[in-house]
Amino acid sequence: MMISVNKAFYLSVFSLFSLGLVKAQDKVPFGVVKAEEGYAMVRVHKDNYRKIIDKIRMKTGDVFIYDKPAPGETEWLWIKYPDRDYDSEKPFERYDSINKEGMVNKNRVVFVDKLPQFTPSKSKNGRSLIFTDDTNPKIPGNQRTKIIIDVYPSYAKLKKQEKDAEGNIIKLDKVKPWGIGKDLPEDLTEIKSIRVQQPGRGSVFVRDAIKNMFQPTMDFSNVGVTAIDNDHIFLYMINGSGENRYTTIWTIKQGKVESQIIYKNPR
């Protein structure tokens, strides 16, 4: 009887997390640290206790991918995340390899799509997605933070292609492409620019942060912008389709893009 009760409790916990994800972010299960101390310890089970193996930080906008409830735990989440180089002097890092994992206490983290959401809209020509921070109605409209994603037809056919043995395009002008397979569609689109408009700040994403990102979504159910505060903003998207579908998230720190996680997840 006790086994059945424990099993039912575990399943109910799992269902709670699953429903939370399915409702708004079953496709983009990203999380960040949200704790007074500004960090969360990553742990694993070892010798009957939870051993600390790493630390993720709010200050640096570390993003992780929620994988599942930690096995046998009710207060812990199993996460995956990239191996970050905190000593790097590069202004931007793109991570397309998720090679670290462990568990974090669920009370020290929050899912990105549960943070305050920016209001979505489209430009008059339909080419741009605009996200406006309307969380404080006292701030005049022309002084509110905005993130603008410009999407235009692609000229990728002019780029030099490299293919693997199966005929898949693996590089365009020596850079890995996203959202395409063996051929380039006639109606191919790509992200041309992402702009940050913020009082006292403003920037355009560096080219490396948007390079070779094809077939970006124009569907607001697959893209969103949220923020912990004015210094930590997150933009996530699910782009492409079928076997060429991919998911990505950018961390915008103090008005400038700092890092990106991007990975292929066919569907």
Buried (B, 14 or more C-beta within 10 A) or exposed (E): EEEEEEEEEBEEBEEEBBEBBEEBBEBBBBBBBBEEEEBBBBBBBEEEEBEEBBEBBBEBBBBBBBBBBBEEBEEBBBBBBBEBEEEEEEEBBBBBEBEBBBBBBBEBBBBBBBBEBBEBEEEEEEBBBBBBBBBEEEEEEEEBBBBBBBBBEBEBEEBEEBEEEEEBBEBBEEBBBBBBBEEBBEEBBBBBBBBBBBEEBEBBBBEBBBBBBBBBBBEEEBBBBBBBEBBBBBBBBBBBEEEBBBBBBBBBBBBBBBBBBBBEEEE
